[in-house]
């Protein structure tokens, strides 16, 4: 890298980090983040919804003993910076120079989809990270056919699989290497079967965990297809994807990328192009959500930037100025992906473009991290009032049942400040951490709309608080309800048996 190249990359890293830190200052915790933070207290080789790597990151973040959004976004911010750096390094390996790097990194900055997906403490950002790192090593292997790149590729594929199961779609794309004589012979010469064995051995602990727990990930996917994926059309998903990565990026970078892949440097580009294509086809076949394609988009963007640098700007250098101006205009969409505006400013400037009517609600905010700082504070205060209203002998043994894992996670992270007891839940991975033995006579239950759900498990159930959320994006979450439940009909062991096939309800 030249000094100028390093300065360009550094500039975009600083811009990227600055945007995320501004967003942190306006954010509460998104619901799934509270589950991921909790995993750091229960290290294991697997979890109900995702592979184990995020728990290790959570464990490290939890060492700070903080409930700060800044602390619990530490690893997502590091990952987002590494993504910027390695997209640039991929472009360099493909023969690109400063203009291509500038255009590609600019596109990542202005894409609303990369704003939010790389902001939150979720497996999504780590999936993107290891997909980009893997593609970088794939590019190097296709270019140099060397053993070192192949082993680095193996390592990042393993890490990708321990971050999110969609890494399997990247692996499916690697079959492209067998379709071309040059790369096929290199794989055989490097005895690539050894790499396959290493991948299997390193992923074996998670497979054993899944087997021992009756493959809950399959139960989750079945539930996901039943409630969401089967209702999404592929055309709708494509439209959301093109809007999410910014329409200007879709027009100016993604479409030219396919032209470039078909036209230039065939010995290197064709295996990479077919690898991307296979990943897209397998993911489309499984009808993935639009954000499942974000890692793939990060591997396509470099080729679109190379198209402009090597085909257009070589002859018409002035074109860089109108392209940059258009991308700069596209930056107006940044607040649609991450809370760089304060909540009040978001309501006046952004929300009118995303307005949605919810019966009984005042607003319908698309992303809950915009308002959860206040939501969870109110929830903890109400729980504290209910808890303090109990007789001393009941408070000493009382526990909190969070019906949704986000509610249980919020109590365990934020309830410490209010001296609330620990929460348990039978939802998602919280199912693995439920107590054993006799249930206390008094349980405080926190839920969204569940009807008389708790009556099946207690002789006495009393609704004592209703918490209204005017910003909920769906009717179910408009109200949280707090119950005092007494005289349990079963112990914790029986409860776990009862919820064995209801983990994702």
HELIX and SHEET records of a PDB file:
HELIX    1   1 UNK A    3  UNK A   26  1                                  24    
HELIX    2   2 UNK A   31  UNK A   39  1                                   9    
HELIX    3   3 UNK A   53  UNK A   62  1                                  10    
HELIX    4   4 UNK A   69  UNK A   72  1                                   4    
HELIX    5   5 UNK A   74  UNK A   93  1                                  20    
HELIX    6   6 UNK A   98  UNK A  110  1                                  13    
HELIX    7   7 UNK A  112  UNK A  117  1                                   6    
HELIX    8   8 UNK A  123  UNK A  144  1                                  22    
HELIX    9   9 UNK A  147  UNK A  163  1                                  17    
HELIX   10  10 UNK A  167  UNK A  173  1                                   7    
HELIX   11  11 UNK A  174  UNK A  179  5                                   6    
HELIX   12  12 UNK A  181  UNK A  189  1                                   9    
HELIX   13  13 UNK A  193  UNK A  212  1                                  20    
HELIX   14  14 UNK A  216  UNK A  227  1                                  12    
HELIX   15  15 UNK A  229  UNK A  231  5                                   3    
HELIX   16  16 UNK A  234  UNK A  244  1                                  11    
HELIX   17  17 UNK A  247  UNK A  249  1                                   3    
HELIX   18  18 UNK A  250  UNK A  254  3                                   5    
HELIX   19  19 UNK A  255  UNK A  263  1                                   9    
HELIX   20  20 UNK A  266  UNK A  285  1                                  20    
HELIX   21  21 UNK A  290  UNK A  293  5                                   4    
HELIX   22  22 UNK A  294  UNK A  307  1                                  14    
HELIX   23  23 UNK A  308  UNK A  312  3                                   5    
HELIX   24  24 UNK A  319  UNK A  330  1                                  12    
HELIX   25  25 UNK A  331  UNK A  336  5                                   6    
HELIX   26  26 UNK A  343  UNK A  349  1                                   7    
HELIX   27  27 UNK A  351  UNK A  354  1                                   4    
HELIX   28  28 UNK A  368  UNK A  370  5                                   3    
HELIX   29  29 UNK A  372  UNK A  388  1                                  17    
HELIX   30  30 UNK A  392  UNK A  395  1                                   4    
HELIX   31  31 UNK A  405  UNK A  414  1                                  10    
HELIX   32  32 UNK A  415  UNK A  418  5                                   4    
HELIX   33  33 UNK A  428  UNK A  433  5                                   6    
HELIX   34  34 UNK A  453  UNK A  456  5                                   4    
HELIX   35  35 UNK A  475  UNK A  477  5                                   3    
HELIX   36  36 UNK A  492  UNK A  498  1                                   7    
SHEET    1   A 5 UNK A 423  UNK A 424  0                                        
SHEET    2   A 5 UNK A 399  UNK A 402  1                                        
SHEET    3   A 5 UNK A 442  UNK A 447  1                                        
SHEET    4   A 5 UNK A 479  UNK A 488 -1                                        
SHEET    5   A 5 UNK A 458  UNK A 468 -1                                        
END                                                                             
